[in-house]
Amino acid sequence: MLTLVLLSSLAGCGDDSDAPPLPRAEDLPPGEWTEIAPGGDTICSRGDPYSFFVRPGNVDRVIVDFIGGGACWDEFTCGVADAIFSDSVDEIRAAVQSGDRAGLYDHENPDNPFADYWHVVVPYCTGDIHWGNATTTYGEGDAAVTIHHRGAVNARAVLDWVYDSFESPERILVTGCSAGSYGSVLWSAHIMEHYQDVPILQFGDSGAGIITDDFFRNSFPSWNALEVFPTWIPALDPDEHDIFSMALPDLYAGIANAYPTQHMSQYNTALDDNQTFYFRAMGGSGVEEWSERMQMSIAEIEERAPNFSSYLAPGQQHCIVPYENFYTVNVGGRRLVDWLRELERGEDPPSVACSGDECSAATP
C-alpha cells in the first residue's frame, strides 16, 4: 500500500513557509510506503512536482537510497525528452504502488542485511546525478529546452527530513544505483559530517565514473554542481585544487580519508552495458576502454583509501540493488549479499573481483 502525503500546492514553485510541517518518522504507518511531497523549491527537470518515499523499519537504522535514471548535460542529451534520463517521479511512484519488491527493496527477505532498516528513497528527475542547483536553457529558438537541474535542492529536502526524524540512528546505509551511485558518494560526505558519531556505510552500485577528460568542465557549470561539493574537506577544496580536473577516485578518496572510521564501497560488472553507453555518449570509444579504465579507477581508490572496498562481478548487467539476483551474485565463492552483511556489521572484508575469462560470463 502507498500512503500519499501532499503538504503544499507550491511543490517546486517557491516559498512554502505557510505549509504544514512534514510528518516525522513516528507519524508514518508501519510496513507501508508513504509518499511525501516537500514543496518549496523542490522540482523535477521539466517542472513536475517532486516527492520522496519512506518505509518505516523495525530498528533505529536508516537506508538513504538515491535512485538512478540517466543524465543530461548538453543540447542533445537534454533535448530528447525522457529517452536518456528520468524527468519525473512517476516511475518510482508506479513501482511503489505495484507492490513488487526485489533486491534491497524486499524487506520481508531474511537474507536482506538491511531488511529491518527504515528505507528512505530519494527519487531522481533532474538529469544532474543528484548534484545540481541550476536552471539551464540548452539550444536556441524553437529547439531550446530548459531543464531544472535541482537534484541538490531535492536531496537536501529529503535529508532535512531524515535529520529531523532521526537524531542519532544506530547505523546508516547510503546507497544508489547508476546516477544514484554518484548521489550516494557526494551526499555521503554531508551525511557523515552531520552524523559524526554514527557508523555509515556508502555502497555505490554501478557508478564507476569513467568519463572523458573534459566532461566535468562541460557539465559542472550547467548543473552548478560545485554548490553542493564537500568543499570543507581540504582535498576537495576548489580554492586549493582544480575540481574540474578531478575524477571519481579523488572524490571517493577525499571523503574516505576525511572520515576514516566510516566505510565506502562500490559494485560494478566488468562489461556494464549502460555505463558503456554513457561513456560513448561523452565521446569514449566503447566497452573495452571503459572496462580497463573502470578497473584502474577501482585500484586507484583502493590504493588511496584503506576504508574502501569493491566488488566486481562478471557480465553486462547494470545495477544490482533493485534486482532479485542481488541475493545470488557470487564471485569466487563470495556472495555479494554476504559481503555486504559483513560491511553492515562494521567488519572489513577484502575486495572481491572476477578475473580473466570469468569476467566475460553472464552476471550470476
Contacts in CASP RR format, 6 or more apart in sequence:
PFRMAT RR
TARGET T0000
AUTHOR 0000-0000-0000
METHOD contacts of the structure
MODEL  1
MLTLVLLSSLAGCGDDSDAPPLPRAEDLPPGEWTEIAPGGDTICSRGDPY
SFFVRPGNVDRVIVDFIGGGACWDEFTCGVADAIFSDSVDEIRAAVQSGD
RAGLYDHENPDNPFADYWHVVVPYCTGDIHWGNATTTYGEGDAAVTIHHR
GAVNARAVLDWVYDSFESPERILVTGCSAGSYGSVLWSAHIMEHYQDVPI
LQFGDSGAGIITDDFFRNSFPSWNALEVFPTWIPALDPDEHDIFSMALPD
LYAGIANAYPTQHMSQYNTALDDNQTFYFRAMGGSGVEEWSERMQMSIAE
IEERAPNFSSYLAPGQQHCIVPYENFYTVNVGGRRLVDWLRELERGEDPP
SVACSGDECSAATP
1 29 0 8 1.000
1 32 0 8 1.000
1 33 0 8 1.000
2 32 0 8 1.000
2 33 0 8 1.000
2 34 0 8 1.000
2 35 0 8 1.000
2 93 0 8 1.000
2 96 0 8 1.000
2 97 0 8 1.000
3 28 0 8 1.000
3 29 0 8 1.000
3 32 0 8 1.000
3 33 0 8 1.000
3 34 0 8 1.000
3 35 0 8 1.000
4 34 0 8 1.000
4 35 0 8 1.000
4 37 0 8 1.000
5 22 0 8 1.000
5 23 0 8 1.000
5 34 0 8 1.000
5 35 0 8 1.000
5 36 0 8 1.000
5 37 0 8 1.000
6 37 0 8 1.000
7 16 0 8 1.000
7 19 0 8 1.000
7 20 0 8 1.000
7 22 0 8 1.000
7 36 0 8 1.000
7 37 0 8 1.000
7 38 0 8 1.000
7 39 0 8 1.000
8 16 0 8 1.000
8 19 0 8 1.000
8 37 0 8 1.000
8 38 0 8 1.000
8 39 0 8 1.000
8 40 0 8 1.000
10 16 0 8 1.000
10 19 0 8 1.000
10 39 0 8 1.000
10 40 0 8 1.000
11 37 0 8 1.000
11 38 0 8 1.000
11 39 0 8 1.000
11 40 0 8 1.000
11 42 0 8 1.000
11 43 0 8 1.000
11 49 0 8 1.000
11 50 0 8 1.000
11 51 0 8 1.000
12 39 0 8 1.000
12 40 0 8 1.000
12 41 0 8 1.000
12 42 0 8 1.000
12 43 0 8 1.000
12 47 0 8 1.000
12 49 0 8 1.000
12 50 0 8 1.000
13 39 0 8 1.000
13 40 0 8 1.000
13 43 0 8 1.000
14 39 0 8 1.000
14 40 0 8 1.000
14 41 0 8 1.000
15 40 0 8 1.000
16 38 0 8 1.000
16 39 0 8 1.000
16 40 0 8 1.000
19 39 0 8 1.000
19 40 0 8 1.000
22 36 0 8 1.000
22 38 0 8 1.000
22 161 0 8 1.000
22 164 0 8 1.000
23 34 0 8 1.000
23 36 0 8 1.000
24 164 0 8 1.000
24 165 0 8 1.000
25 54 0 8 1.000
25 56 0 8 1.000
25 118 0 8 1.000
25 165 0 8 1.000
25 166 0 8 1.000
26 165 0 8 1.000
28 34 0 8 1.000
28 54 0 8 1.000
28 56 0 8 1.000
29 56 0 8 1.000
30 56 0 8 1.000
30 57 0 8 1.000
31 55 0 8 1.000
31 56 0 8 1.000
31 57 0 8 1.000
31 107 0 8 1.000
32 55 0 8 1.000
32 56 0 8 1.000
33 53 0 8 1.000
33 54 0 8 1.000
33 55 0 8 1.000
33 96 0 8 1.000
34 53 0 8 1.000
34 54 0 8 1.000
34 55 0 8 1.000
35 51 0 8 1.000
35 52 0 8 1.000
35 53 0 8 1.000
35 93 0 8 1.000
35 96 0 8 1.000
36 51 0 8 1.000
36 52 0 8 1.000
36 53 0 8 1.000
36 54 0 8 1.000
36 161 0 8 1.000
37 49 0 8 1.000
37 50 0 8 1.000
37 51 0 8 1.000
38 50 0 8 1.000
38 51 0 8 1.000
38 52 0 8 1.000
38 157 0 8 1.000
38 158 0 8 1.000
38 161 0 8 1.000
39 49 0 8 1.000
39 50 0 8 1.000
39 157 0 8 1.000
40 157 0 8 1.000
41 150 0 8 1.000
41 153 0 8 1.000
42 49 0 8 1.000
42 50 0 8 1.000
42 150 0 8 1.000
42 153 0 8 1.000
42 154 0 8 1.000
42 157 0 8 1.000
43 49 0 8 1.000
43 50 0 8 1.000
43 126 0 8 1.000
43 148 0 8 1.000
43 150 0 8 1.000
43 153 0 8 1.000
43 154 0 8 1.000
44 50 0 8 1.000
44 87 0 8 1.000
44 88 0 8 1.000
44 89 0 8 1.000
44 125 0 8 1.000
44 126 0 8 1.000
44 148 0 8 1.000
44 150 0 8 1.000
45 72 0 8 1.000
45 85 0 8 1.000
45 87 0 8 1.000
45 125 0 8 1.000
45 126 0 8 1.000
45 127 0 8 1.000
45 147 0 8 1.000
45 148 0 8 1.000
45 149 0 8 1.000
45 150 0 8 1.000
46 87 0 8 1.000
46 88 0 8 1.000
46 147 0 8 1.000
46 148 0 8 1.000
47 148 0 8 1.000
48 87 0 8 1.000
48 88 0 8 1.000
48 89 0 8 1.000
48 90 0 8 1.000
48 125 0 8 1.000
50 89 0 8 1.000
50 123 0 8 1.000
50 125 0 8 1.000
50 150 0 8 1.000
50 154 0 8 1.000
50 157 0 8 1.000
51 89 0 8 1.000
51 93 0 8 1.000
51 123 0 8 1.000
52 120 0 8 1.000
52 121 0 8 1.000
52 122 0 8 1.000
52 123 0 8 1.000
52 154 0 8 1.000
52 157 0 8 1.000
52 158 0 8 1.000
52 161 0 8 1.000
53 92 0 8 1.000
53 93 0 8 1.000
53 96 0 8 1.000
53 120 0 8 1.000
53 121 0 8 1.000
53 123 0 8 1.000
54 118 0 8 1.000
54 119 0 8 1.000
54 120 0 8 1.000
54 121 0 8 1.000
54 161 0 8 1.000
55 107 0 8 1.000
55 118 0 8 1.000
55 119 0 8 1.000
56 118 0 8 1.000
57 107 0 8 1.000
57 116 0 8 1.000
57 117 0 8 1.000
57 118 0 8 1.000
57 119 0 8 1.000
58 116 0 8 1.000
59 116 0 8 1.000
59 117 0 8 1.000
59 170 0 8 1.000
60 166 0 8 1.000
60 169 0 8 1.000
60 170 0 8 1.000
61 114 0 8 1.000
61 116 0 8 1.000
61 117 0 8 1.000
61 118 0 8 1.000
61 169 0 8 1.000
61 170 0 8 1.000
61 171 0 8 1.000
61 172 0 8 1.000
61 173 0 8 1.000
62 117 0 8 1.000
62 118 0 8 1.000
62 119 0 8 1.000
62 120 0 8 1.000
62 162 0 8 1.000
62 166 0 8 1.000
62 169 0 8 1.000
62 171 0 8 1.000
62 172 0 8 1.000
62 173 0 8 1.000
63 104 0 8 1.000
63 114 0 8 1.000
63 117 0 8 1.000
63 118 0 8 1.000
63 119 0 8 1.000
63 120 0 8 1.000
63 172 0 8 1.000
63 173 0 8 1.000
63 175 0 8 1.000
64 120 0 8 1.000
64 122 0 8 1.000
64 158 0 8 1.000
64 159 0 8 1.000
64 162 0 8 1.000
64 172 0 8 1.000
64 173 0 8 1.000
64 174 0 8 1.000
64 175 0 8 1.000
64 184 0 8 1.000
64 187 0 8 1.000
64 191 0 8 1.000
65 104 0 8 1.000
65 119 0 8 1.000
65 120 0 8 1.000
65 121 0 8 1.000
65 122 0 8 1.000
65 175 0 8 1.000
65 176 0 8 1.000
65 321 0 8 1.000
66 122 0 8 1.000
66 124 0 8 1.000
66 130 0 8 1.000
66 155 0 8 1.000
66 174 0 8 1.000
66 175 0 8 1.000
66 176 0 8 1.000
66 179 0 8 1.000
66 180 0 8 1.000
66 181 0 8 1.000
66 183 0 8 1.000
66 184 0 8 1.000
66 187 0 8 1.000
67 86 0 8 1.000
67 92 0 8 1.000
67 121 0 8 1.000
67 122 0 8 1.000
67 123 0 8 1.000
67 124 0 8 1.000
67 176 0 8 1.000
67 177 0 8 1.000
67 179 0 8 1.000
67 180 0 8 1.000
68 86 0 8 1.000
68 124 0 8 1.000
68 176 0 8 1.000
68 177 0 8 1.000
68 178 0 8 1.000
68 179 0 8 1.000
68 180 0 8 1.000
68 181 0 8 1.000
69 85 0 8 1.000
69 86 0 8 1.000
69 124 0 8 1.000
69 127 0 8 1.000
69 178 0 8 1.000
69 179 0 8 1.000
69 180 0 8 1.000
70 84 0 8 1.000
70 85 0 8 1.000
70 86 0 8 1.000
70 124 0 8 1.000
70 127 0 8 1.000
70 129 0 8 1.000
70 178 0 8 1.000
70 179 0 8 1.000
70 278 0 8 1.000
71 77 0 8 1.000
71 84 0 8 1.000
71 85 0 8 1.000
71 127 0 8 1.000
71 128 0 8 1.000
71 129 0 8 1.000
71 179 0 8 1.000
71 219 0 8 1.000
71 278 0 8 1.000
72 78 0 8 1.000
72 79 0 8 1.000
72 84 0 8 1.000
72 85 0 8 1.000
72 127 0 8 1.000
72 147 0 8 1.000
73 215 0 8 1.000
73 218 0 8 1.000
73 219 0 8 1.000
73 222 0 8 1.000
73 223 0 8 1.000
74 138 0 8 1.000
74 218 0 8 1.000
74 222 0 8 1.000
75 138 0 8 1.000
75 139 0 8 1.000
75 143 0 8 1.000
75 145 0 8 1.000
77 84 0 8 1.000
77 85 0 8 1.000
77 281 0 8 1.000
78 127 0 8 1.000
78 136 0 8 1.000
78 138 0 8 1.000
78 145 0 8 1.000
78 147 0 8 1.000
79 138 0 8 1.000
79 145 0 8 1.000
81 87 0 8 1.000
82 88 0 8 1.000
84 281 0 8 1.000
85 127 0 8 1.000
85 179 0 8 1.000
86 124 0 8 1.000
86 125 0 8 1.000
86 127 0 8 1.000
87 125 0 8 1.000
87 127 0 8 1.000
88 125 0 8 1.000
89 123 0 8 1.000
89 125 0 8 1.000
92 121 0 8 1.000
92 123 0 8 1.000
96 121 0 8 1.000
101 107 0 8 1.000
101 108 0 8 1.000
102 322 0 8 1.000
102 323 0 8 1.000
102 324 0 8 1.000
102 326 0 8 1.000
103 109 0 8 1.000
103 112 0 8 1.000
103 321 0 8 1.000
103 322 0 8 1.000
103 323 0 8 1.000
103 324 0 8 1.000
103 326 0 8 1.000
103 327 0 8 1.000
104 112 0 8 1.000
104 114 0 8 1.000
104 119 0 8 1.000
104 175 0 8 1.000
104 321 0 8 1.000
104 322 0 8 1.000
104 326 0 8 1.000
105 119 0 8 1.000
105 322 0 8 1.000
106 112 0 8 1.000
106 115 0 8 1.000
107 115 0 8 1.000
107 116 0 8 1.000
107 119 0 8 1.000
108 115 0 8 1.000
109 115 0 8 1.000
109 327 0 8 1.000
111 327 0 8 1.000
111 337 0 8 1.000
112 327 0 8 1.000
112 337 0 8 1.000
113 337 0 8 1.000
113 340 0 8 1.000
113 341 0 8 1.000
113 344 0 8 1.000
114 173 0 8 1.000
114 344 0 8 1.000
117 171 0 8 1.000
117 173 0 8 1.000
118 166 0 8 1.000
118 169 0 8 1.000
120 158 0 8 1.000
120 161 0 8 1.000
120 162 0 8 1.000
122 130 0 8 1.000
122 154 0 8 1.000
122 155 0 8 1.000
122 158 0 8 1.000
123 154 0 8 1.000
124 130 0 8 1.000
124 151 0 8 1.000
124 179 0 8 1.000
124 180 0 8 1.000
125 154 0 8 1.000
126 132 0 8 1.000
126 147 0 8 1.000
126 148 0 8 1.000
126 149 0 8 1.000
126 150 0 8 1.000
126 151 0 8 1.000
126 154 0 8 1.000
127 147 0 8 1.000
127 149 0 8 1.000
127 151 0 8 1.000
127 179 0 8 1.000
128 149 0 8 1.000
128 150 0 8 1.000
128 151 0 8 1.000
128 152 0 8 1.000
128 223 0 8 1.000
128 225 0 8 1.000
129 179 0 8 1.000
129 180 0 8 1.000
129 182 0 8 1.000
129 183 0 8 1.000
130 151 0 8 1.000
130 152 0 8 1.000
130 154 0 8 1.000
130 155 0 8 1.000
130 179 0 8 1.000
130 180 0 8 1.000
130 182 0 8 1.000
130 183 0 8 1.000
130 186 0 8 1.000
130 187 0 8 1.000
131 151 0 8 1.000
131 152 0 8 1.000
131 182 0 8 1.000
131 183 0 8 1.000
131 186 0 8 1.000
131 223 0 8 1.000
131 225 0 8 1.000
131 228 0 8 1.000
132 149 0 8 1.000
132 150 0 8 1.000
132 151 0 8 1.000
132 152 0 8 1.000
132 153 0 8 1.000
132 223 0 8 1.000
132 224 0 8 1.000
132 225 0 8 1.000
132 227 0 8 1.000
132 228 0 8 1.000
133 149 0 8 1.000
133 150 0 8 1.000
133 151 0 8 1.000
133 152 0 8 1.000
133 153 0 8 1.000
133 223 0 8 1.000
133 224 0 8 1.000
133 225 0 8 1.000
133 227 0 8 1.000
133 228 0 8 1.000
134 149 0 8 1.000
134 150 0 8 1.000
134 222 0 8 1.000
134 223 0 8 1.000
134 224 0 8 1.000
135 146 0 8 1.000
135 147 0 8 1.000
135 148 0 8 1.000
135 149 0 8 1.000
135 150 0 8 1.000
136 146 0 8 1.000
136 147 0 8 1.000
136 149 0 8 1.000
136 222 0 8 1.000
136 223 0 8 1.000
137 144 0 8 1.000
137 145 0 8 1.000
137 146 0 8 1.000
137 147 0 8 1.000
138 144 0 8 1.000
138 145 0 8 1.000
138 146 0 8 1.000
138 147 0 8 1.000
138 222 0 8 1.000
139 145 0 8 1.000
149 222 0 8 1.000
149 223 0 8 1.000
149 224 0 8 1.000
152 225 0 8 1.000
152 227 0 8 1.000
152 228 0 8 1.000
155 183 0 8 1.000
155 187 0 8 1.000
155 228 0 8 1.000
156 228 0 8 1.000
159 187 0 8 1.000
159 190 0 8 1.000
159 191 0 8 1.000
159 194 0 8 1.000
163 194 0 8 1.000
168 195 0 8 1.000
168 197 0 8 1.000
168 198 0 8 1.000
169 195 0 8 1.000
169 198 0 8 1.000
170 198 0 8 1.000
170 199 0 8 1.000
171 198 0 8 1.000
171 199 0 8 1.000
171 200 0 8 1.000
171 201 0 8 1.000
171 344 0 8 1.000
172 191 0 8 1.000
172 195 0 8 1.000
172 198 0 8 1.000
172 199 0 8 1.000
172 200 0 8 1.000
172 201 0 8 1.000
173 200 0 8 1.000
173 201 0 8 1.000
173 203 0 8 1.000
173 344 0 8 1.000
174 184 0 8 1.000
174 187 0 8 1.000
174 188 0 8 1.000
174 191 0 8 1.000
174 200 0 8 1.000
174 201 0 8 1.000
174 202 0 8 1.000
174 203 0 8 1.000
175 181 0 8 1.000
175 184 0 8 1.000
175 202 0 8 1.000
175 203 0 8 1.000
175 204 0 8 1.000
175 205 0 8 1.000
175 321 0 8 1.000
176 183 0 8 1.000
176 184 0 8 1.000
176 203 0 8 1.000
176 204 0 8 1.000
176 205 0 8 1.000
176 321 0 8 1.000
177 204 0 8 1.000
177 205 0 8 1.000
177 206 0 8 1.000
177 207 0 8 1.000
177 318 0 8 1.000
177 319 0 8 1.000
177 320 0 8 1.000
177 321 0 8 1.000
177 322 0 8 1.000
178 205 0 8 1.000
178 206 0 8 1.000
178 207 0 8 1.000
178 274 0 8 1.000
178 318 0 8 1.000
178 319 0 8 1.000
180 204 0 8 1.000
180 205 0 8 1.000
180 207 0 8 1.000
181 204 0 8 1.000
181 205 0 8 1.000
181 206 0 8 1.000
181 207 0 8 1.000
181 266 0 8 1.000
182 207 0 8 1.000
182 209 0 8 1.000
182 248 0 8 1.000
184 202 0 8 1.000
184 203 0 8 1.000
184 204 0 8 1.000
185 202 0 8 1.000
185 204 0 8 1.000
185 248 0 8 1.000
185 251 0 8 1.000
185 252 0 8 1.000
185 255 0 8 1.000
185 264 0 8 1.000
186 228 0 8 1.000
186 229 0 8 1.000
186 230 0 8 1.000
186 251 0 8 1.000
188 200 0 8 1.000
188 202 0 8 1.000
188 255 0 8 1.000
188 262 0 8 1.000
188 264 0 8 1.000
189 230 0 8 1.000
189 233 0 8 1.000
189 255 0 8 1.000
189 258 0 8 1.000
189 259 0 8 1.000
190 228 0 8 1.000
190 230 0 8 1.000
191 200 0 8 1.000
192 200 0 8 1.000
192 255 0 8 1.000
192 258 0 8 1.000
192 259 0 8 1.000
192 262 0 8 1.000
193 230 0 8 1.000
193 232 0 8 1.000
199 261 0 8 1.000
199 262 0 8 1.000
199 346 0 8 1.000
200 259 0 8 1.000
200 262 0 8 1.000
200 263 0 8 1.000
201 262 0 8 1.000
201 263 0 8 1.000
201 264 0 8 1.000
201 265 0 8 1.000
201 343 0 8 1.000
201 344 0 8 1.000
201 346 0 8 1.000
202 255 0 8 1.000
202 262 0 8 1.000
202 263 0 8 1.000
202 264 0 8 1.000
202 265 0 8 1.000
203 265 0 8 1.000
203 266 0 8 1.000
203 267 0 8 1.000
203 321 0 8 1.000
203 340 0 8 1.000
203 343 0 8 1.000
204 265 0 8 1.000
204 266 0 8 1.000
204 267 0 8 1.000
205 266 0 8 1.000
205 267 0 8 1.000
205 319 0 8 1.000
205 320 0 8 1.000
205 321 0 8 1.000
206 267 0 8 1.000
206 268 0 8 1.000
206 269 0 8 1.000
206 272 0 8 1.000
206 274 0 8 1.000
206 275 0 8 1.000
206 318 0 8 1.000
206 319 0 8 1.000
206 320 0 8 1.000
207 248 0 8 1.000
207 266 0 8 1.000
207 268 0 8 1.000
207 275 0 8 1.000
208 248 0 8 1.000
208 266 0 8 1.000
208 268 0 8 1.000
208 272 0 8 1.000
208 275 0 8 1.000
208 294 0 8 1.000
208 297 0 8 1.000
208 298 0 8 1.000
209 247 0 8 1.000
209 248 0 8 1.000
209 275 0 8 1.000
209 294 0 8 1.000
209 297 0 8 1.000
210 248 0 8 1.000
210 275 0 8 1.000
210 279 0 8 1.000
210 290 0 8 1.000
210 293 0 8 1.000
210 294 0 8 1.000
210 297 0 8 1.000
211 247 0 8 1.000
211 248 0 8 1.000
211 279 0 8 1.000
211 282 0 8 1.000
212 279 0 8 1.000
212 282 0 8 1.000
212 283 0 8 1.000
212 284 0 8 1.000
215 282 0 8 1.000
216 243 0 8 1.000
216 244 0 8 1.000
216 245 0 8 1.000
216 246 0 8 1.000
217 244 0 8 1.000
219 225 0 8 1.000
220 226 0 8 1.000
220 243 0 8 1.000
220 244 0 8 1.000
226 238 0 8 1.000
226 243 0 8 1.000
229 236 0 8 1.000
229 238 0 8 1.000
229 243 0 8 1.000
230 236 0 8 1.000
230 255 0 8 1.000
230 258 0 8 1.000
231 237 0 8 1.000
231 238 0 8 1.000
231 239 0 8 1.000
233 254 0 8 1.000
233 255 0 8 1.000
233 258 0 8 1.000
234 240 0 8 1.000
234 258 0 8 1.000
235 241 0 8 1.000
235 250 0 8 1.000
235 253 0 8 1.000
235 254 0 8 1.000
235 257 0 8 1.000
235 258 0 8 1.000
236 243 0 8 1.000
236 246 0 8 1.000
236 250 0 8 1.000
236 251 0 8 1.000
236 254 0 8 1.000
236 255 0 8 1.000
247 297 0 8 1.000
248 297 0 8 1.000
248 301 0 8 1.000
249 297 0 8 1.000
249 300 0 8 1.000
249 301 0 8 1.000
249 304 0 8 1.000
252 264 0 8 1.000
252 266 0 8 1.000
252 301 0 8 1.000
252 304 0 8 1.000
252 305 0 8 1.000
252 308 0 8 1.000
253 300 0 8 1.000
253 301 0 8 1.000
253 304 0 8 1.000
253 305 0 8 1.000
253 308 0 8 1.000
254 305 0 8 1.000
255 264 0 8 1.000
256 262 0 8 1.000
256 264 0 8 1.000
256 301 0 8 1.000
256 304 0 8 1.000
256 305 0 8 1.000
256 307 0 8 1.000
256 308 0 8 1.000
257 304 0 8 1.000
257 305 0 8 1.000
260 306 0 8 1.000
260 307 0 8 1.000
261 307 0 8 1.000
262 307 0 8 1.000
263 307 0 8 1.000
263 308 0 8 1.000
263 309 0 8 1.000
263 343 0 8 1.000
263 346 0 8 1.000
263 348 0 8 1.000
264 305 0 8 1.000
264 307 0 8 1.000
264 308 0 8 1.000
264 309 0 8 1.000
265 308 0 8 1.000
265 309 0 8 1.000
265 310 0 8 1.000
265 311 0 8 1.000
265 343 0 8 1.000
266 298 0 8 1.000
266 301 0 8 1.000
266 308 0 8 1.000
266 310 0 8 1.000
266 311 0 8 1.000
267 310 0 8 1.000
267 311 0 8 1.000
267 312 0 8 1.000
267 313 0 8 1.000
267 320 0 8 1.000
267 336 0 8 1.000
268 275 0 8 1.000
268 294 0 8 1.000
268 298 0 8 1.000
268 310 0 8 1.000
268 311 0 8 1.000
268 312 0 8 1.000
268 313 0 8 1.000
269 312 0 8 1.000
269 313 0 8 1.000
269 314 0 8 1.000
269 315 0 8 1.000
269 316 0 8 1.000
269 317 0 8 1.000
269 318 0 8 1.000
269 363 0 8 1.000
270 291 0 8 1.000
270 295 0 8 1.000
270 312 0 8 1.000
270 313 0 8 1.000
270 314 0 8 1.000
270 315 0 8 1.000
270 354 0 8 1.000
270 359 0 8 1.000
270 360 0 8 1.000
271 287 0 8 1.000
271 291 0 8 1.000
271 314 0 8 1.000
271 315 0 8 1.000
271 316 0 8 1.000
271 359 0 8 1.000
271 360 0 8 1.000
272 290 0 8 1.000
272 294 0 8 1.000
272 315 0 8 1.000
272 316 0 8 1.000
272 317 0 8 1.000
272 318 0 8 1.000
273 287 0 8 1.000
273 316 0 8 1.000
273 317 0 8 1.000
273 318 0 8 1.000
274 318 0 8 1.000
274 319 0 8 1.000
275 290 0 8 1.000
275 294 0 8 1.000
275 318 0 8 1.000
276 286 0 8 1.000
276 287 0 8 1.000
276 290 0 8 1.000
279 286 0 8 1.000
279 289 0 8 1.000
279 290 0 8 1.000
280 286 0 8 1.000
284 290 0 8 1.000
291 359 0 8 1.000
295 312 0 8 1.000
295 353 0 8 1.000
298 310 0 8 1.000
298 312 0 8 1.000
298 351 0 8 1.000
301 308 0 8 1.000
301 310 0 8 1.000
302 308 0 8 1.000
302 309 0 8 1.000
302 310 0 8 1.000
302 351 0 8 1.000
307 348 0 8 1.000
309 343 0 8 1.000
309 348 0 8 1.000
309 349 0 8 1.000
309 350 0 8 1.000
309 351 0 8 1.000
310 351 0 8 1.000
310 352 0 8 1.000
310 353 0 8 1.000
311 331 0 8 1.000
311 336 0 8 1.000
311 339 0 8 1.000
311 351 0 8 1.000
311 352 0 8 1.000
311 353 0 8 1.000
312 331 0 8 1.000
312 351 0 8 1.000
312 352 0 8 1.000
312 353 0 8 1.000
312 354 0 8 1.000
312 359 0 8 1.000
313 320 0 8 1.000
313 329 0 8 1.000
313 331 0 8 1.000
313 336 0 8 1.000
313 354 0 8 1.000
313 363 0 8 1.000
313 364 0 8 1.000
314 331 0 8 1.000
314 354 0 8 1.000
314 358 0 8 1.000
314 359 0 8 1.000
314 360 0 8 1.000
314 361 0 8 1.000
314 362 0 8 1.000
314 363 0 8 1.000
314 364 0 8 1.000
315 359 0 8 1.000
315 360 0 8 1.000
315 361 0 8 1.000
315 362 0 8 1.000
315 363 0 8 1.000
316 363 0 8 1.000
317 323 0 8 1.000
317 325 0 8 1.000
317 363 0 8 1.000
320 326 0 8 1.000
320 329 0 8 1.000
320 336 0 8 1.000
325 363 0 8 1.000
325 364 0 8 1.000
326 336 0 8 1.000
326 337 0 8 1.000
327 335 0 8 1.000
327 337 0 8 1.000
328 335 0 8 1.000
328 364 0 8 1.000
329 335 0 8 1.000
329 336 0 8 1.000
329 337 0 8 1.000
329 363 0 8 1.000
329 364 0 8 1.000
330 336 0 8 1.000
330 364 0 8 1.000
331 352 0 8 1.000
331 353 0 8 1.000
331 354 0 8 1.000
331 358 0 8 1.000
331 364 0 8 1.000
332 352 0 8 1.000
332 354 0 8 1.000
334 349 0 8 1.000
334 352 0 8 1.000
336 352 0 8 1.000
339 349 0 8 1.000
339 352 0 8 1.000
342 348 0 8 1.000
342 349 0 8 1.000
343 349 0 8 1.000
354 361 0 8 1.000
END
